[in-house]
Amino acid sequence: MADKSKEGEYHALAAVESGTNSRTELLDDPEAPVPLHKQVSGQSASPSAADDVTEEQLDHAGISVPCDAYMAVVVAAFGGIEVRTSPTAKMKLHPLSIVILVAPLFVIQMTLINSLALDMNIMKGIVDYTEEDVIKRDRVVKLKTMMIAIVQLISFGSMLGGIRHFLFILNPISWIEIRHPSLDEWNGEICIGTGVVKNVNETKKKYLSWAYHPSCLGLPCVFALGCRFILIYLVAVDSMSIIFVSGSMTSAVFNSLALFFVNELNSYYWDFITTILNLDKLEDFQFTERKKVVKEFEKGSKLQDRQKRFESALTMLNSMNAEGLKSPDCDARLLSWFPWLSRGAGFRRFQNAACFFLLGGIYLQQLFVMCFALMTNVLPVARDVCTWWRWSHMEGNTFGLLGTAFVRLVDFVTLVQMDLDGEVAKVPVGGCRKRNGSTGMYYRMELHDRLRVMFGGEYTSWKTSLKDDGKSYAVEHVTREDTGYQHLFWFGFTCVMVMVIAPQFSAISAQLGKCFGVRKDSDDGALTPRALRKVEKSESEPVESESQSQRKTEPRQSQQEIEDEVAKLSDENLRKRMAKLLYEVEDLKAKNAELKKAK
């Protein structure tokens, strides 16, 4: 038995040195890592993983699939929404048909959001001066401010995902690198189980092929993602006023949660649609890449000459059998000028950086609005209502006709009448306008107001109190100058900058890692060729004889040498796995020497 066990260890070591052993053959521990040279070569236990990108890699690339009605339009553009036409066949739906199903949801959500915003009393201030206890009054304001920060954090993931999907759809190279159905699959039926296409409508394929061009498939996606982002942004903006106008913290919490429920209608509505129409679930869909195309684009992006990049991209595009690829010359020219548009050449890093910078700008605007509202004791929704009223009367100075068109569009998709004139009638005369250099109490925030928020200075705080008749308000103003809100702004500004800059450190470390020959390219811990040669060299070192090992004071590689070697790797988990693998290799080499001596 002892000889058999030793012989098994000898065969295991031979498998390690030849690079053909599996995880269980290399180590007794089931949690032991897969050999690194196999990770680099891209081999996997599942056959499909060699052709397609795994789900974890796609999620890391930013192509997540939230289960809501608006994202279903994007999934449909890549052939992910199918309806059963018979017990054994199904058909793919065009994204425009999903937009028609989603349109009623957008109308309902806009109606609810606008109703909640216009239902608030815009004359009421943030500070409740009817409360005589100053300590309690200040405590309520601070708690409301903290609640606003929490609500903004809740909307962080949705807004970030919306921007990611926007950039993904707007990138024309994404429609080449991400797999989508052929014309036969769009215009025929797909057998369930086998995936064979049958009953192709040749007339529809001939005359409506333009409807399946990426430009026609992308327009419904842009519309749906735009509606989704508008709703998320309005919820984040109006939640600030709803919390400020609440009389107590209990009502502030419940009101803000009620507003976020409007945003959650996306998922409930899509569950209803999939059940009624017997559609596929979004959880079952996964974006897949044309890995060969991505690799070729990545190789071409490393060429220094732009003409060579163009020729490399054009060669790859011409070799593709893609019916939706109508203009390979334009796409190749685009890649020659902007090679980073490819997912393998830097688009993932650009997408990540652009998302956080855009989201940082949105949160910075929210920070200005909150601090300015606290300084002036005016609800943000009051300034929004006045701005919309000026747009409706074509008095906008910044957006002009665009603002007027926006207000009319919002009024059109809202089931209830907005009645902006009725809301502004409650405001004191001139409160929404700017005349003779003086601005009304509800006029929008301007540049000099932002400078006061940032660097301090005199500002006007408004105090409104209900008159004895119970209908109108008495308005007073006080000129103040303090630094409390200035400190609040710079604290929030620091938090926003950390949120924007911190995620970029991974890209910076990857670039610095190229200088040292070790770089983490993906989630599977792949190494650069330079690091791979080091690993293969350490595994293929010849076994020393007994006389040679006796002449050395340390026959095995010392712990310090191993630690120095793996310290060059940038990832902590990868260092641990590498160290464990090197220790096992050294142990097997020592046992191999003993077996050879015994034989």
N, C-alpha and C positions, 0 to 999 in steps of 0.2 A: 504493500500500500504506500509505503514511504517513497519507493522508487517511482510509482505511478504519479504521485503528487509532484515529485521533483521534475518528472518528465513533462507534466502539464504546465508547470511554471516555465520550463524551458521553451515550450511551444508558444506560450503567451508572450514571452520576451521576443521571440522571433517575429510574432505578429506585430508587436509594437514597432520593431525596427523596419518592417516592410510596409507599415502604414495601412494594414488591412484589418486590424482588430477592431471590435466593437467596444461599446462602453462596458458591457459585462465581462468581456474577455480581458480587458486591461486591468480593472480594479474589482475587488470584491465588494466595495461599497456601492450600492445602487445609486447614490447621489453623486458619484464621482463625475467629473466633467468629461465631455466628449473631447477627443484629441484635437488640439488646435489646428493642426494641418488639415483636418477634415472640415473644420469650420471655415477655413480660408477658401478651400476649394468649392464650397457651396453644396457639398453632399448632404443628403438628408435621408431620414428613414422612410419618408413618404415619397412616392414617385412624382406627385404633382408639385411638390415644393421646389423641384429643380427647374420647373418651367415658370411658375407664377410666384409672385411676391406673397409672403405669408401675411396673415391678418395683422400680426404685431408690427411688421414693417410698414404696412399701409397706414395703420393708425399713427405710427411715428412720423410718417410723411404728411400727416394732416388730413387724410381722406377718411374721416370718420363718418358714420352714417347714423345721425340722430333720428329716432323714430317719430317724425312729425310729418304733417301734410305737405309743408313747403319743401322739405328735403326730398319727398317722394318725386317731385318734378325732376330734380337732378338725377335721382336713381333711374327714372324712366328714360332720360336722355341716353343712358348707357345700357339700356335694355334690361333693367332690373325689375320692372313692373309688368307682370304677365297675368292674363285672365284665361280661365279655362274655357275652351270652345267645345270640348267633348270630354268624356271620361279618360281619354288617352292622349289628348293634345291640348296645347295652350298657345296663345298668341301674345306678342309683345304690344304694349300700348305706347303711343306717341306721347311725349311730354305735354303737348298742347292739350290733349284730352284730360290730363291730370290737372292742368291749370284751370280748366272749366269746372272741375270738381272742387277745386280749392277756393275759387272766387267767392262763394257764399260765406266761407269761413272768414275771409279777410273783411268782408262787409260787417259781419257780426262783431268781430273783435274791434274794429275801428269805431263802431257804434258804442260799444261798452266803454272804451277808453275815453272817447269824447264826452260821453254822458257823465262819467265820473269827474272829468276835468271841469266841465261847465256847471256841474252841480255844486261845486265849492263856492263859498262866499269870498270873492276876490278882494273885498274891502277889509276883510279880517286880517290882522297882522299876525306875525309869528309869536311875539311875546304877548301873553295874556295879562294886560295891566289891571284887570279886575281882581287879580290875585294880589292881596296886600302883603303876603309873606314873600319878601324878596328872595330869600334863600330857596324856598320851594320853587319859585318862578324860574330862577336860574338853573336849578337842578333839572327841571322839566325840559328846558331848552337844550341842555347838554346831553340829556338822554335821547332827545329827538335827533340831535346831530350824530350820535353814535349809531342810532337805528338806521339813519340814512346811509352811513358807511357800510353797514351790514347788508342792506338791500342792494347796494351797488356791487358788493362782492358776490351776491347771489346771481346777479345778471352777468358776471364776468365770463363764465364759460359759454353762455349762449352768444354773447357778442363776439367773443374771440372765434368761436366756430363759424359764425356768420361771415366774418371777414376772411377766414381761411377758405371757405367754399367760394366766395366771390373771386378771390385771386386764382383759385384752381380753375374755375370756369372761364375766366377772362384770358387765361394763358392759352394761346392757340396750339402750343406744342403739347398741352395735356390731351388734346383730342387725337393726337397721333400716338402718344406713348401709352395711353390708357385704352384698354380693349373695349370695343363696343360692337354691336351686332352688324352683320353684313346686310345688304339689301334683301337677300333671300330670307333671312331671319326676320326682318321687319315686315315683309309682305307675305309671309307664309305661316304655316302652323308647325309647331315643334312637338315632336313626340315625347311624351313624358317617360323618363327613364333612359331612353336611347339618345335623345337629342337630335334625331334626324329631322331635317326640314322637309315638309311635304306641302302640297296644295299651294304652291307659290302663285300669287296673282300677278301674272306677267303684265297685264295692262296697267295695273297700279305701279308696278316696278318700273315700267317704261316712262310713264308720264308724271309720276310723283316722286321720282328719285331725288329731286331737289329738296323735298321736305325732310330728307334724312341727311342732308349736308350738315356738318358741325355748326355752321352759322345759324341754320334754321333750328337745330336742336338746342343751341345755346341761348337763343332769345327767350324762350319760356323759362329757362333756368335763371337768367338774370332777373326777369320779372318776379319770379317766385321768391328768390333770395332777397330781392329788394323789399318786397312786402314783409317778409319775415324780419329783416333788419329794422324796418320802420317801426314795426310793432314792439320789438324788443327795446328800441331806443325810447319810444314814447312811454313805455311802462317804466323804464328807469328814470325818465325825466319827471313824469307826473307823480311817481311815488314820493318824490321829494316834497312836493306841495301837499300831498295827502297826509304825510307825516307831520309837517309843520302846522297844518290847520287843525289837527286833532286836539281835542280838549284834554286828553289823558294819554298815558303811554299804552294802556290796554287798547284803546280805540286806534292808536297809531299802528300797533302791531297787526291787529285784525284787518285794518283798512289796506295796509301794504300787502298782506297775504292775499286779500281778495283781488287786488290788482294783478298780482302774479298768477293767480288762477286763470285770468284771461289769457295769459301767455301759454299756460299749460293746455288750453283747449286744442292746440295743434295735435297733440298725441291722441287725445280722446276722439277727436273728429276723424283722424285717420284710422283708428281702430274700428270706428263705426263704418267707414267706407270699405275697408278691406273685408269686413264681415258681410256686408250687404252684397258687394259685387264679387266676392270670392277671389280677392286678389292675393298675391304673394306678400308675405311679411317682409318688412325692410330688414329685419334682423338676419334674414337668410342671404342677403345680398352682400357681395364683397367686390370692391374695385380690384382689378387685376392689371398688371403692367405687361407690356411687351418688353420683356427683359433684354432681348437681343437688340431691340431698337434703342433702349436706354443705354446699354453698354456701348453701342456704336457711337451714339451722340456724345457720350462721355469721352470716348477716345478722340473723337473729332474736336471736342472743345479744347483739348490740350495742345492742338496745333497752333503755332504762333502766327502763321500767315492766314489772312482772312479768306483768300481765294482757295487755299487748301481746305479750310473748314467748310466752305461752300461745296466744294467737290465731294468731300467725304459725306456730308449730310445729303446731298443730291443722290449720290450712289445708293445710300441706304434707303431713301424714300422711293427711288425707282424700283428697288428690289422688293418693296413691300407689295403684297397683294391686297390692297385696301381700296374698296370701291368708293369710300367717302373721301379719299385723298384726291382733290380736284386740282390743286395747284402746288405741286412739289417744288417748283422753282421758287415761288414766293416763300414757302416754308424753309427751304434751304438757305435762301438769302437772309431770312430772319434769324436763323440759327447762326449764320456766319457773323452777323453783327452783334447778336445777343446770345452767346452760347450758354449763358447761365439760365436760360429759359427751360433747358432740359432738366428733368428731375435728377439725373445723375451728375449734372455739372454745376449744381449750385442753386437750383430753384427752391429746393426744400429750405435751405438756409435763408434765401431771400424772402420766401413766404413767411417763415417764422419771424424774421426781423421786421418785415413790413406790417404784419399783424399786430405785433406788440407796440410798434410806434404809432400806428393809427389808433389803436385802442388807448394808448397813453394820451393822445390828443383829445379823445372823447372824454376821458376821465378828468383831464385838466380843465376842459370846459365846464364839466359838472362841478368841479371844485370852485371855479370862479363864480358860478351861479349860486352855489350854496353860501359862500362867504359874502357875496354882495347882498343876498337876501337877508342874512343875519345883520349886516351893517345897516341896511335901510329899513328893516322890519316890513318888507313887502314880499308877498308870496311870489315864487317864480311863475306860477300859472297866471297871475295877474298881468305880468309883462308879456307872457305868451298870447293871452287873449287880446291885449292891446295891439300887439304886433300883427296878429291875424286880422284884426279889424282894419288896421291901416292898409294891409295888403288887399283886403276885399274892396277898399275904396281907392285903390291904386295910388296910395300915398307912400309906398315903400321906397326908401332911398337906396337900399343895397341891392335887393333882388329884383325890384321893379315888376315887370310882367310875369316873371317866373314865380314870384311870391303870390301874385293874384291867381295864376293858374293852379298853384298848389292848394290854396284855400278852396277854390271852386271844386277841385278834385276831391278833397276831403269832405266837403259838403255833399258832393254827389254820392259818395260811397257810404255815407252815414244815413241810417234809416230815420233818425230823428232830426228835426230842424235845429241847426246850431244857434241861430238867433244871436249873432255877435253884437248887433246894434242894441239889443235888449240888455246884454251884459255890460256893455260900455256905458249905457245910460246911467248906471249906478255910480260911475266914476265921476269925481269932480271935474268941472269944465277945464279942458286943457291937460288933463292928467295923462292922456295917451299920446300927446303931440309934443313936438319940439318947435318952439317959436321964439324968435328974437334972441337966440343963443341960450335960452333957458329951457330945460327939459322938464316934462311932467313927472309926477311921482311914479308913474307906471311905464315910463319910457324905457326902451331896451338899454342894456348895458353897453357903454361905449369904451373907447380905448382909455380915456382918462380915468374912467371908473376902475378899469383893470389895474392901472398903475397905482391907484389909491389902495386897492386890495393888496397889492404886492409890497408897496413901499410906505404905506401909511399916508396920513394927511387928513385934512378936514373932510367930513362927509355929513350928509343930511339923513337923519333917522326920522321916520314918519310914525306918528301915533294916531290910530283911529279908534274912536269910541262911539258906541251906538247912542243916538239921541233918545230923548224921552218918547218920541213918537214911535220908536221901534222899527222905523223904516230907513231913515237916512243916518249918515255917519258924520261925526265931527272930526276934522282932520287938523292935526298939529304937527309941527316939524321942529326938530332940535338939531343944532349943529354940534357935532362931537369930533373928538380926535383922540384915539387911543390905539394901542398896538396889539390888543387881544386877538382880533381877527387876522391881523398880519401874521402873528405867530401860528395861528391855525392854518393859514394858507401855506406857509413854508413847510410845516409839518406834513400836510397832505401832498405838497409838491415833491418832497423827498420820498414819500412812499410811492408815488407814481413813477418817479425816476428809477427807483429800485425795481419796480415791477417791469419796467421797459428794458433796463440794462441787464438785469440778472440772467434772463434766459439766453442772452447772447454769449455768455462765457463758454458754453459748450462749443460754439462755432469758433471762438477765438482759440480755445485749447486745441481744437482739431487742426487749425492752421499752424499753430506752434508745434504740434506733434509731427508735422511733416519735416520740420527741421531736424528732428532726432530719429526719424525713420520709423516711428511707431505712431499709428493713428487708428482710432476707432471709427470705422466707416459705417457701421450699422449696428442694430441691436444684437446681432448674433456674435459680436465680439471679433469681427474679422480684422486681420492685421495687414499691414503693408508688406510688400514683397521683401523688404529689408529685414523686418522683424520675423517674417516667415523663414527666411534663410537661417536666422539665428536659431529658431526652434528646431528646424530640420537638422542643423549641424549638431545641436546638443543631443538629439535622439539617435543620430547615426555615428557617434564617436566609437571607435574600436574599443573592445574590452581589453583591458590590460591584463597581462599575465601575472602569475603569482609572484614571480621574482621582481617584476617591475613595481608591483604594488607594495612589496616589502621594502623596497629601497626608498619609497616616499613616506613621509611622516603622516600624510593624510591621503589614503587611497581613494576616498570618495570626495566628490565636490563638496567643499565646505559650505556651511549654512550661510556664511557671509557672502560667498561668491554667488550663491543662488539668489539671495536677497538683492545683491547689487544688480544682477541681470534682470530680475523681474521688476525692479524699481523703475526701470526705464519705461514700463508700460503706464499709460495715463489712467486707465480705469481700475478702480480699487478691486471690484469683483474679479476682473480679468487677472489681476496680479495674484489674487489668492488661488484661482484655478491654475494659473501657470506654475506657481510654486508647488502646489500639490502634485501636479503632473511630473515636474522635474524630480521631486523626491521619490515618486514611485518608479520612475525610470532608473534612478540611481540604485534603488533597492533591487530591482530586477537585474540590473547589470551585475551587482555583487553576487546575487544568487546564481546567475548564469556562469560566472567564473567558478563558483563552487561546484556546480554540476559538471562543467567541463573537467575540472580536476578529478572529481569522483569517477568519471567515465575513463 
